[in-house]
Amino acid sequence: MLDYSYLVLHLPRGTTRDAARQILTEHAEYGDWELDRLRLYPDGRRDVRLRRKIIRVTRTM
């Protein structure tokens, strides 16, 4: 079973679509995060949940 680490971002309602895209792109490229859930509220704010795999190292000797 895979284990994930989660990061929650709260983007205020004044954030443009391009700015939100840029933030998510930087997290994906440099932090290996992937989009898990995006919630867009009627007032324009966004709640974004990102996830990435937790790599467990097993001892070989």
mmCIF file as Biopython writes it, N, C-alpha, C and O atoms, coordinates in Angstrom:
data_model
#
loop_
_atom_site.group_PDB
_atom_site.id
_atom_site.type_symbol
_atom_site.label_atom_id
_atom_site.label_alt_id
_atom_site.label_comp_id
_atom_site.label_asym_id
_atom_site.label_entity_id
_atom_site.label_seq_id
_atom_site.pdbx_PDB_ins_code
_atom_site.Cartn_x
_atom_site.Cartn_y
_atom_site.Cartn_z
_atom_site.occupancy
_atom_site.B_iso_or_equiv
_atom_site.auth_seq_id
_atom_site.auth_asym_id
_atom_site.pdbx_PDB_model_num
ATOM 1   N N  . MET A ? 1  ? 0.839   -1.177 0.000   1.0 0.0 1  A 1 
ATOM 2   C CA . MET A ? 1  ? 0.000   0.000  0.000   1.0 0.0 1  A 1 
ATOM 3   C C  . MET A ? 1  ? 0.888   1.245  0.000   1.0 0.0 1  A 1 
ATOM 4   O O  . MET A ? 1  ? 1.898   1.295  0.702   1.0 0.0 1  A 1 
ATOM 5   N N  . LEU A ? 2  ? 0.512   2.227  -0.775  1.0 0.0 2  A 1 
ATOM 6   C CA . LEU A ? 2  ? 1.284   3.456  -0.882  1.0 0.0 2  A 1 
ATOM 7   C C  . LEU A ? 2  ? 0.912   4.420  0.233   1.0 0.0 2  A 1 
ATOM 8   O O  . LEU A ? 2  ? -0.253  4.540  0.613   1.0 0.0 2  A 1 
ATOM 9   N N  . ASP A ? 3  ? 1.916   5.096  0.742   1.0 0.0 3  A 1 
ATOM 10  C CA . ASP A ? 3  ? 1.699   6.141  1.730   1.0 0.0 3  A 1 
ATOM 11  C C  . ASP A ? 3  ? 1.960   7.480  1.071   1.0 0.0 3  A 1 
ATOM 12  O O  . ASP A ? 3  ? 2.878   7.619  0.263   1.0 0.0 3  A 1 
ATOM 13  N N  . TYR A ? 4  ? 1.144   8.466  1.425   1.0 0.0 4  A 1 
ATOM 14  C CA . TYR A ? 4  ? 1.275   9.793  0.850   1.0 0.0 4  A 1 
ATOM 15  C C  . TYR A ? 4  ? 1.453   10.838 1.942   1.0 0.0 4  A 1 
ATOM 16  O O  . TYR A ? 4  ? 0.973   10.689 3.065   1.0 0.0 4  A 1 
ATOM 17  N N  . SER A ? 5  ? 2.151   11.886 1.574   1.0 0.0 5  A 1 
ATOM 18  C CA . SER A ? 5  ? 2.266   13.082 2.396   1.0 0.0 5  A 1 
ATOM 19  C C  . SER A ? 5  ? 1.381   14.134 1.734   1.0 0.0 5  A 1 
ATOM 20  O O  . SER A ? 5  ? 1.347   14.231 0.507   1.0 0.0 5  A 1 
ATOM 21  N N  . TYR A ? 6  ? 0.666   14.922 2.538   1.0 0.0 6  A 1 
ATOM 22  C CA . TYR A ? 6  ? -0.276  15.895 1.991   1.0 0.0 6  A 1 
ATOM 23  C C  . TYR A ? 6  ? 0.126   17.313 2.345   1.0 0.0 6  A 1 
ATOM 24  O O  . TYR A ? 6  ? 0.702   17.560 3.404   1.0 0.0 6  A 1 
ATOM 25  N N  . LEU A ? 7  ? -0.177  18.238 1.456   1.0 0.0 7  A 1 
ATOM 26  C CA . LEU A ? 7  ? 0.049   19.660 1.650   1.0 0.0 7  A 1 
ATOM 27  C C  . LEU A ? 7  ? -1.224  20.388 1.244   1.0 0.0 7  A 1 
ATOM 28  O O  . LEU A ? 7  ? -1.734  20.188 0.142   1.0 0.0 7  A 1 
ATOM 29  N N  . VAL A ? 8  ? -1.735  21.229 2.131   1.0 0.0 8  A 1 
ATOM 30  C CA . VAL A ? 8  ? -2.963  21.968 1.847   1.0 0.0 8  A 1 
ATOM 31  C C  . VAL A ? 8  ? -2.609  23.437 1.614   1.0 0.0 8  A 1 
ATOM 32  O O  . VAL A ? 8  ? -1.943  24.061 2.440   1.0 0.0 8  A 1 
ATOM 33  N N  . LEU A ? 9  ? -3.057  23.978 0.491   1.0 0.0 9  A 1 
ATOM 34  C CA . LEU A ? 9  ? -2.853  25.383 0.151   1.0 0.0 9  A 1 
ATOM 35  C C  . LEU A ? 9  ? -4.203  26.085 0.135   1.0 0.0 9  A 1 
ATOM 36  O O  . LEU A ? 9  ? -5.178  25.557 -0.401  1.0 0.0 9  A 1 
ATOM 37  N N  . HIS A ? 10 ? -4.256  27.258 0.713   1.0 0.0 10 A 1 
ATOM 38  C CA . HIS A ? 10 ? -5.460  28.083 0.690   1.0 0.0 10 A 1 
ATOM 39  C C  . HIS A ? 10 ? -5.138  29.321 -0.143  1.0 0.0 10 A 1 
ATOM 40  O O  . HIS A ? 10 ? -4.342  30.167 0.265   1.0 0.0 10 A 1 
ATOM 41  N N  . LEU A ? 11 ? -5.758  29.416 -1.304  1.0 0.0 11 A 1 
ATOM 42  C CA . LEU A ? 11 ? -5.523  30.550 -2.187  1.0 0.0 11 A 1 
ATOM 43  C C  . LEU A ? 11 ? -6.671  31.540 -2.025  1.0 0.0 11 A 1 
ATOM 44  O O  . LEU A ? 11 ? -7.832  31.159 -2.171  1.0 0.0 11 A 1 
ATOM 45  N N  . PRO A ? 12 ? -6.372  32.798 -1.726  1.0 0.0 12 A 1 
ATOM 46  C CA . PRO A ? 12 ? -7.437  33.777 -1.502  1.0 0.0 12 A 1 
ATOM 47  C C  . PRO A ? 12 ? -8.196  34.086 -2.782  1.0 0.0 12 A 1 
ATOM 48  O O  . PRO A ? 12 ? -7.760  33.737 -3.879  1.0 0.0 12 A 1 
ATOM 49  N N  . ARG A ? 13 ? -9.328  34.738 -2.628  1.0 0.0 13 A 1 
ATOM 50  C CA . ARG A ? 13 ? -10.216 34.951 -3.772  1.0 0.0 13 A 1 
ATOM 51  C C  . ARG A ? 13 ? -9.658  35.911 -4.813  1.0 0.0 13 A 1 
ATOM 52  O O  . ARG A ? 13 ? -10.147 35.914 -5.943  1.0 0.0 13 A 1 
ATOM 53  N N  . GLY A ? 14 ? -8.674  36.714 -4.493  1.0 0.0 14 A 1 
ATOM 54  C CA . GLY A ? 14 ? -8.093  37.625 -5.464  1.0 0.0 14 A 1 
ATOM 55  C C  . GLY A ? 14 ? -7.040  36.986 -6.358  1.0 0.0 14 A 1 
ATOM 56  O O  . GLY A ? 14 ? -6.507  37.637 -7.256  1.0 0.0 14 A 1 
ATOM 57  N N  . THR A ? 15 ? -6.741  35.725 -6.119  1.0 0.0 15 A 1 
ATOM 58  C CA . THR A ? 15 ? -5.723  35.023 -6.900  1.0 0.0 15 A 1 
ATOM 59  C C  . THR A ? 15 ? -6.255  34.725 -8.300  1.0 0.0 15 A 1 
ATOM 60  O O  . THR A ? 15 ? -7.328  34.142 -8.457  1.0 0.0 15 A 1 
ATOM 61  N N  . THR A ? 16 ? -5.500  35.126 -9.300  1.0 0.0 16 A 1 
ATOM 62  C CA . THR A ? 16 ? -5.919  34.867 -10.679 1.0 0.0 16 A 1 
ATOM 63  C C  . THR A ? 16 ? -5.678  33.405 -11.033 1.0 0.0 16 A 1 
ATOM 64  O O  . THR A ? 16 ? -4.942  32.697 -10.347 1.0 0.0 16 A 1 
ATOM 65  N N  . ARG A ? 17 ? -6.301  32.976 -12.097 1.0 0.0 17 A 1 
ATOM 66  C CA . ARG A ? 17 ? -6.122  31.601 -12.567 1.0 0.0 17 A 1 
ATOM 67  C C  . ARG A ? 17 ? -4.668  31.343 -12.971 1.0 0.0 17 A 1 
ATOM 68  O O  . ARG A ? 17 ? -4.126  30.271 -12.699 1.0 0.0 17 A 1 
ATOM 69  N N  . ASP A ? 18 ? -4.041  32.325 -13.618 1.0 0.0 18 A 1 
ATOM 70  C CA . ASP A ? 18 ? -2.642  32.166 -14.019 1.0 0.0 18 A 1 
ATOM 71  C C  . ASP A ? 18 ? -1.709  32.092 -12.817 1.0 0.0 18 A 1 
ATOM 72  O O  . ASP A ? 18 ? -0.753  31.316 -12.826 1.0 0.0 18 A 1 
ATOM 73  N N  . ALA A ? 19 ? -1.973  32.886 -11.784 1.0 0.0 19 A 1 
ATOM 74  C CA . ALA A ? 19 ? -1.142  32.853 -10.578 1.0 0.0 19 A 1 
ATOM 75  C C  . ALA A ? 19 ? -1.305  31.510 -9.861  1.0 0.0 19 A 1 
ATOM 76  O O  . ALA A ? 19 ? -0.322  30.941 -9.386  1.0 0.0 19 A 1 
ATOM 77  N N  . ALA A ? 20 ? -2.525  31.005 -9.780  1.0 0.0 20 A 1 
ATOM 78  C CA . ALA A ? 20 ? -2.762  29.700 -9.157  1.0 0.0 20 A 1 
ATOM 79  C C  . ALA A ? 20 ? -2.065  28.600 -9.943  1.0 0.0 20 A 1 
ATOM 80  O O  . ALA A ? 20 ? -1.468  27.699 -9.353  1.0 0.0 20 A 1 
ATOM 81  N N  . ARG A ? 21 ? -2.134  28.664 -11.259 1.0 0.0 21 A 1 
ATOM 82  C CA . ARG A ? 21 ? -1.459  27.680 -12.111 1.0 0.0 21 A 1 
ATOM 83  C C  . ARG A ? 21 ? 0.035   27.705 -11.888 1.0 0.0 21 A 1 
ATOM 84  O O  . ARG A ? 21 ? 0.669   26.653 -11.814 1.0 0.0 21 A 1 
ATOM 85  N N  . GLN A ? 22 ? 0.616   28.910 -11.777 1.0 0.0 22 A 1 
ATOM 86  C CA . GLN A ? 22 ? 2.048   29.049 -11.560 1.0 0.0 22 A 1 
ATOM 87  C C  . GLN A ? 22 ? 2.470   28.456 -10.208 1.0 0.0 22 A 1 
ATOM 88  O O  . GLN A ? 22 ? 3.495   27.780 -10.123 1.0 0.0 22 A 1 
ATOM 89  N N  . ILE A ? 23 ? 1.695   28.705 -9.169  1.0 0.0 23 A 1 
ATOM 90  C CA . ILE A ? 23 ? 1.989   28.162 -7.841  1.0 0.0 23 A 1 
ATOM 91  C C  . ILE A ? 23 ? 1.966   26.636 -7.868  1.0 0.0 23 A 1 
ATOM 92  O O  . ILE A ? 23 ? 2.871   25.984 -7.347  1.0 0.0 23 A 1 
ATOM 93  N N  . LEU A ? 24 ? 0.928   26.073 -8.479  1.0 0.0 24 A 1 
ATOM 94  C CA . LEU A ? 24 ? 0.809   24.621 -8.541  1.0 0.0 24 A 1 
ATOM 95  C C  . LEU A ? 24 ? 1.887   23.997 -9.413  1.0 0.0 24 A 1 
ATOM 96  O O  . LEU A ? 24 ? 2.373   22.906 -9.113  1.0 0.0 24 A 1 
ATOM 97  N N  . THR A ? 25 ? 2.266   24.678 -10.491 1.0 0.0 25 A 1 
ATOM 98  C CA . THR A ? 25 ? 3.324   24.178 -11.360 1.0 0.0 25 A 1 
ATOM 99  C C  . THR A ? 25 ? 4.655   24.134 -10.632 1.0 0.0 25 A 1 
ATOM 100 O O  . THR A ? 25 ? 5.402   23.167 -10.779 1.0 0.0 25 A 1 
ATOM 101 N N  . GLU A ? 26 ? 4.971   25.159 -9.850  1.0 0.0 26 A 1 
ATOM 102 C CA . GLU A ? 26 ? 6.229   25.180 -9.102  1.0 0.0 26 A 1 
ATOM 103 C C  . GLU A ? 26 ? 6.269   24.072 -8.055  1.0 0.0 26 A 1 
ATOM 104 O O  . GLU A ? 26 ? 7.310   23.443 -7.862  1.0 0.0 26 A 1 
ATOM 105 N N  . HIS A ? 27 ? 5.157   23.829 -7.380  1.0 0.0 27 A 1 
ATOM 106 C CA . HIS A ? 27 ? 5.122   22.745 -6.402  1.0 0.0 27 A 1 
ATOM 107 C C  . HIS A ? 27 ? 5.300   21.389 -7.087  1.0 0.0 27 A 1 
ATOM 108 O O  . HIS A ? 27 ? 5.950   20.496 -6.544  1.0 0.0 27 A 1 
ATOM 109 N N  . ALA A ? 28 ? 4.728   21.241 -8.265  1.0 0.0 28 A 1 
ATOM 110 C CA . ALA A ? 28 ? 4.837   19.974 -8.986  1.0 0.0 28 A 1 
ATOM 111 C C  . ALA A ? 28 ? 6.250   19.746 -9.501  1.0 0.0 28 A 1 
ATOM 112 O O  . ALA A ? 28 ? 6.768   18.634 -9.404  1.0 0.0 28 A 1 
ATOM 113 N N  . GLU A ? 29 ? 6.882   20.781 -10.048 1.0 0.0 29 A 1 
ATOM 114 C CA . GLU A ? 29 ? 8.205   20.616 -10.636 1.0 0.0 29 A 1 
ATOM 115 C C  . GLU A ? 29 ? 9.300   20.466 -9.593  1.0 0.0 29 A 1 
ATOM 116 O O  . GLU A ? 29 ? 10.176  19.614 -9.741  1.0 0.0 29 A 1 
ATOM 117 N N  . TYR A ? 30 ? 9.268   21.264 -8.555  1.0 0.0 30 A 1 
ATOM 118 C CA . TYR A ? 30 ? 10.371  21.296 -7.610  1.0 0.0 30 A 1 
ATOM 119 C C  . TYR A ? 30 ? 10.135  20.476 -6.351  1.0 0.0 30 A 1 
ATOM 120 O O  . TYR A ? 30 ? 11.094  20.140 -5.656  1.0 0.0 30 A 1 
ATOM 121 N N  . GLY A ? 31 ? 8.903   20.148 -6.041  1.0 0.0 31 A 1 
ATOM 122 C CA . GLY A ? 31 ? 8.620   19.389 -4.835  1.0 0.0 31 A 1 
ATOM 123 C C  . GLY A ? 31 ? 8.033   18.019 -5.088  1.0 0.0 31 A 1 
ATOM 124 O O  . GLY A ? 31 ? 7.753   17.280 -4.144  1.0 0.0 31 A 1 
ATOM 125 N N  . ASP A ? 32 ? 7.842   17.668 -6.354  1.0 0.0 32 A 1 
ATOM 126 C CA . ASP A ? 32 ? 7.243   16.388 -6.747  1.0 0.0 32 A 1 
ATOM 127 C C  . ASP A ? 32 ? 5.834   16.193 -6.195  1.0 0.0 32 A 1 
ATOM 128 O O  . ASP A ? 32 ? 5.439   15.068 -5.887  1.0 0.0 32 A 1 
ATOM 129 N N  . TRP A ? 33 ? 5.078   17.275 -6.070  1.0 0.0 33 A 1 
ATOM 130 C CA . TRP A ? 33 ? 3.697   17.195 -5.602  1.0 0.0 33 A 1 
ATOM 131 C C  . TRP A ? 33 ? 2.782   16.966 -6.788  1.0 0.0 33 A 1 
ATOM 132 O O  . TRP A ? 33 ? 3.083   17.387 -7.905  1.0 0.0 33 A 1 
ATOM 133 N N  . GLU A ? 34 ? 1.667   16.301 -6.546  1.0 0.0 34 A 1 
ATOM 134 C CA . GLU A ? 34 ? 0.636   16.132 -7.572  1.0 0.0 34 A 1 
ATOM 135 C C  . GLU A ? 34 ? -0.700  16.563 -6.979  1.0 0.0 34 A 1 
ATOM 136 O O  . GLU A ? 34 ? -0.903  16.502 -5.767  1.0 0.0 34 A 1 
ATOM 137 N N  . LEU A ? 35 ? -1.595  16.992 -7.836  1.0 0.0 35 A 1 
ATOM 138 C CA . LEU A ? 35 ? -2.890  17.490 -7.402  1.0 0.0 35 A 1 
ATOM 139 C C  . LEU A ? 35 ? -3.760  16.332 -6.925  1.0 0.0 35 A 1 
ATOM 140 O O  . LEU A ? 35 ? -3.955  15.352 -7.644  1.0 0.0 35 A 1 
ATOM 141 N N  . ASP A ? 36 ? -4.272  16.454 -5.723  1.0 0.0 36 A 1 
ATOM 142 C CA . ASP A ? 36 ? -5.169  15.444 -5.168  1.0 0.0 36 A 1 
ATOM 143 C C  . ASP A ? 36 ? -6.604  15.945 -5.200  1.0 0.0 36 A 1 
ATOM 144 O O  . ASP A ? 36 ? -7.508  15.215 -5.608  1.0 0.0 36 A 1 
ATOM 145 N N  . ARG A ? 37 ? -6.821  17.190 -4.772  1.0 0.0 37 A 1 
ATOM 146 C CA . ARG A ? 37 ? -8.171  17.744 -4.728  1.0 0.0 37 A 1 
ATOM 147 C C  . ARG A ? 37 ? -8.113  19.259 -4.855  1.0 0.0 37 A 1 
ATOM 148 O O  . ARG A ? 37 ? -7.246  19.914 -4.277  1.0 0.0 37 A 1 
ATOM 149 N N  . LEU A ? 38 ? -9.039  19.796 -5.612  1.0 0.0 38 A 1 
ATOM 150 C CA . LEU A ? 38 ? -9.173  21.240 -5.763  1.0 0.0 38 A 1 
ATOM 151 C C  . LEU A ? 38 ? -10.620 21.604 -5.490  1.0 0.0 38 A 1 
ATOM 152 O O  . LEU A ? 38 ? -11.536 21.026 -6.074  1.0 0.0 38 A 1 
ATOM 153 N N  . ARG A ? 39 ? -10.820 22.555 -4.609  1.0 0.0 39 A 1 
ATOM 154 C CA . ARG A ? 39 ? -12.176 23.002 -4.301  1.0 0.0 39 A 1 
ATOM 155 C C  . ARG A ? 39 ? -12.260 24.498 -4.565  1.0 0.0 39 A 1 
ATOM 156 O O  . ARG A ? 39 ? -11.519 25.288 -3.980  1.0 0.0 39 A 1 
ATOM 157 N N  . LEU A ? 40 ? -13.163 24.871 -5.445  1.0 0.0 40 A 1 
ATOM 158 C CA . LEU A ? 40 ? -13.377 26.260 -5.805  1.0 0.0 40 A 1 
ATOM 159 C C  . LEU A ? 40 ? -14.700 26.707 -5.189  1.0 0.0 40 A 1 
ATOM 160 O O  . LEU A ? 40 ? -15.749 26.118 -5.452  1.0 0.0 40 A 1 
ATOM 161 N N  . TYR A ? 41 ? -14.640 27.748 -4.371  1.0 0.0 41 A 1 
ATOM 162 C CA . TYR A ? 41 ? -15.826 28.251 -3.685  1.0 0.0 41 A 1 
ATOM 163 C C  . TYR A ? 41 ? -16.498 29.345 -4.511  1.0 0.0 41 A 1 
ATOM 164 O O  . TYR A ? 41 ? -15.846 29.960 -5.355  1.0 0.0 41 A 1 
ATOM 165 N N  . PRO A ? 42 ? -17.778 29.600 -4.289  1.0 0.0 42 A 1 
ATOM 166 C CA . PRO A ? 42 ? -18.500 30.624 -5.063  1.0 0.0 42 A 1 
ATOM 167 C C  . PRO A ? 42 ? -17.901 32.030 -4.935  1.0 0.0 42 A 1 
ATOM 168 O O  . PRO A ? 42 ? -18.028 32.838 -5.854  1.0 0.0 42 A 1 
ATOM 169 N N  . ASP A ? 43 ? -17.251 32.327 -3.809  1.0 0.0 43 A 1 
ATOM 170 C CA . ASP A ? 43 ? -16.661 33.656 -3.647  1.0 0.0 43 A 1 
ATOM 171 C C  . ASP A ? 43 ? -15.296 33.782 -4.328  1.0 0.0 43 A 1 
ATOM 172 O O  . ASP A ? 43 ? -14.715 34.867 -4.327  1.0 0.0 43 A 1 
ATOM 173 N N  . GLY A ? 44 ? -14.774 32.702 -4.907  1.0 0.0 44 A 1 
ATOM 174 C CA . GLY A ? 44 ? -13.542 32.759 -5.682  1.0 0.0 44 A 1 
ATOM 175 C C  . GLY A ? 44 ? -12.312 32.181 -5.005  1.0 0.0 44 A 1 
ATOM 176 O O  . GLY A ? 44 ? -11.278 32.023 -5.654  1.0 0.0 44 A 1 
ATOM 177 N N  . ARG A ? 45 ? -12.392 31.860 -3.721  1.0 0.0 45 A 1 
ATOM 178 C CA . ARG A ? 45 ? -11.219 31.290 -3.059  1.0 0.0 45 A 1 
ATOM 179 C C  . ARG A ? 45 ? -11.085 29.819 -3.429  1.0 0.0 45 A 1 
ATOM 180 O O  . ARG A ? 45 ? -12.053 29.164 -3.814  1.0 0.0 45 A 1 
ATOM 181 N N  . ARG A ? 46 ? -9.862  29.320 -3.302  1.0 0.0 46 A 1 
ATOM 182 C CA . ARG A ? 46 ? -9.581  27.934 -3.661  1.0 0.0 46 A 1 
ATOM 183 C C  . ARG A ? 46 ? -8.887  27.232 -2.503  1.0 0.0 46 A 1 
ATOM 184 O O  . ARG A ? 46 ? -8.027  27.816 -1.843  1.0 0.0 46 A 1 
ATOM 185 N N  . ASP A ? 47 ? -9.252  26.002 -2.260  1.0 0.0 47 A 1 
ATOM 186 C CA . ASP A ? 47 ? -8.536  25.125 -1.350  1.0 0.0 47 A 1 
ATOM 187 C C  . ASP A ? 47 ? -7.955  24.004 -2.198  1.0 0.0 47 A 1 
ATOM 188 O O  . ASP A ? 47 ? -8.682  23.306 -2.905  1.0 0.0 47 A 1 
ATOM 189 N N  . VAL A ? 48 ? -6.651  23.838 -2.123  1.0 0.0 48 A 1 
ATOM 190 C CA . VAL A ? 48 ? -5.961  22.860 -2.953  1.0 0.0 48 A 1 
ATOM 191 C C  . VAL A ? 48 ? -5.262  21.870 -2.035  1.0 0.0 48 A 1 
ATOM 192 O O  . VAL A ? 48 ? -4.574  22.269 -1.095  1.0 0.0 48 A 1 
ATOM 193 N N  . ARG A ? 49 ? -5.435  20.586 -2.303  1.0 0.0 49 A 1 
ATOM 194 C CA . ARG A ? 49 ? -4.707  19.559 -1.557  1.0 0.0 49 A 1 
ATOM 195 C C  . ARG A ? 49 ? -3.786  18.837 -2.524  1.0 0.0 49 A 1 
ATOM 196 O O  . ARG A ? 49 ? -4.229  18.265 -3.519  1.0 0.0 49 A 1 
ATOM 197 N N  . LEU A ? 50 ? -2.501  18.874 -2.214  1.0 0.0 50 A 1 
ATOM 198 C CA . LEU A ? 50 ? -1.480  18.215 -3.008  1.0 0.0 50 A 1 
ATOM 199 C C  . LEU A ? 50 ? -0.982  16.993 -2.259  1.0 0.0 50 A 1 
ATOM 200 O O  . LEU A ? 50 ? -1.058  16.939 -1.031  1.0 0.0 50 A 1 
ATOM 201 N N  . ARG A ? 51 ? -0.475  16.022 -2.986  1.0 0.0 51 A 1 
ATOM 202 C CA . ARG A ? 51 ? 0.079   14.840 -2.342  1.0 0.0 51 A 1 
ATOM 203 C C  . ARG A ? 51 ? 1.340   14.403 -3.063  1.0 0.0 51 A 1 
ATOM 204 O O  . ARG A ? 51 ? 1.545   14.709 -4.237  1.0 0.0 51 A 1 
ATOM 205 N N  . ARG A ? 52 ? 2.196   13.667 -2.322  1.0 0.0 52 A 1 
ATOM 206 C CA . ARG A ? 52 ? 3.354   13.025 -2.928  1.0 0.0 52 A 1 
ATOM 207 C C  . ARG A ? 52 ? 3.634   11.740 -2.174  1.0 0.0 52 A 1 
ATOM 208 O O  . ARG A ? 52 ? 3.303   11.605 -0.996  1.0 0.0 52 A 1 
ATOM 209 N N  . LYS A ? 53 ? 4.247   10.804 -2.871  1.0 0.0 53 A 1 
ATOM 210 C CA . LYS A ? 53 ? 4.523   9.499  -2.295  1.0 0.0 53 A 1 
ATOM 211 C C  . LYS A ? 53 ? 5.617   9.613  -1.241  1.0 0.0 53 A 1 
ATOM 212 O O  . LYS A ? 53 ? 6.580   10.364 -1.394  1.0 0.0 53 A 1 
ATOM 213 N N  . ILE A ? 54 ? 5.443   8.851  -0.176  1.0 0.0 54 A 1 
ATOM 214 C CA . ILE A ? 54 ? 6.489   8.731  0.838   1.0 0.0 54 A 1 
ATOM 215 C C  . ILE A ? 54 ? 7.295   7.497  0.465   1.0 0.0 54 A 1 
ATOM 216 O O  . ILE A ? 54 ? 6.758   6.392  0.397   1.0 0.0 54 A 1 
ATOM 217 N N  . ILE A ? 55 ? 8.563   7.689  0.227   1.0 0.0 55 A 1 
ATOM 218 C CA . ILE A ? 55 ? 9.426   6.578  -0.167  1.0 0.0 55 A 1 
ATOM 219 C C  . ILE A ? 55 ? 10.114  6.046  1.080   1.0 0.0 55 A 1 
ATOM 220 O O  . ILE A ? 55 ? 10.907  6.740  1.717   1.0 0.0 55 A 1 
ATOM 221 N N  . ARG A ? 56 ? 9.803   4.837  1.407   1.0 0.0 56 A 1 
ATOM 222 C CA . ARG A ? 56 ? 10.399  4.178  2.578   1.0 0.0 56 A 1 
ATOM 223 C C  . ARG A ? 56 ? 11.613  3.366  2.121   1.0 0.0 56 A 1 
ATOM 224 O O  . ARG A ? 56 ? 11.534  2.587  1.172   1.0 0.0 56 A 1 
ATOM 225 N N  . VAL A ? 57 ? 12.715  3.559  2.801   1.0 0.0 57 A 1 
ATOM 226 C CA . VAL A ? 57 ? 13.933  2.839  2.468   1.0 0.0 57 A 1 
ATOM 227 C C  . VAL A ? 57 ? 13.996  1.595  3.348   1.0 0.0 57 A 1 
ATOM 228 O O  . VAL A ? 57 ? 13.885  1.673  4.572   1.0 0.0 57 A 1 
ATOM 229 N N  . THR A ? 58 ? 14.176  0.453  2.700   1.0 0.0 58 A 1 
ATOM 230 C CA . THR A ? 58 ? 14.297  -0.798 3.461   1.0 0.0 58 A 1 
ATOM 231 C C  . THR A ? 58 ? 15.759  -1.208 3.513   1.0 0.0 58 A 1 
ATOM 232 O O  . THR A ? 58 ? 16.529  -0.983 2.579   1.0 0.0 58 A 1 
ATOM 233 N N  . ARG A ? 59 ? 16.101  -1.792 4.592   1.0 0.0 59 A 1 
ATOM 234 C CA . ARG A ? 59 ? 17.472  -2.231 4.799   1.0 0.0 59 A 1 
ATOM 235 C C  . ARG A ? 59 ? 17.715  -3.501 3.999   1.0 0.0 59 A 1 
ATOM 236 O O  . ARG A ? 59 ? 16.874  -4.400 3.996   1.0 0.0 59 A 1 
ATOM 237 N N  . THR A ? 60 ? 18.862  -3.588 3.316   1.0 0.0 60 A 1 
ATOM 238 C CA . THR A ? 60 ? 19.153  -4.734 2.463   1.0 0.0 60 A 1 
ATOM 239 C C  . THR A ? 60 ? 20.128  -5.721 3.105   1.0 0.0 60 A 1 
ATOM 240 O O  . THR A ? 60 ? 20.272  -6.842 2.617   1.0 0.0 60 A 1 
ATOM 241 N N  . MET A ? 61 ? 20.781  -5.338 4.158   1.0 0.0 61 A 1 
ATOM 242 C CA . MET A ? 61 ? 21.743  -6.249 4.792   1.0 0.0 61 A 1 
ATOM 243 C C  . MET A ? 61 ? 21.308  -6.652 6.162   1.0 0.0 61 A 1 
ATOM 244 O O  . MET A ? 61 ? 22.004  -7.415 6.831   1.0 0.0 61 A 1 
#
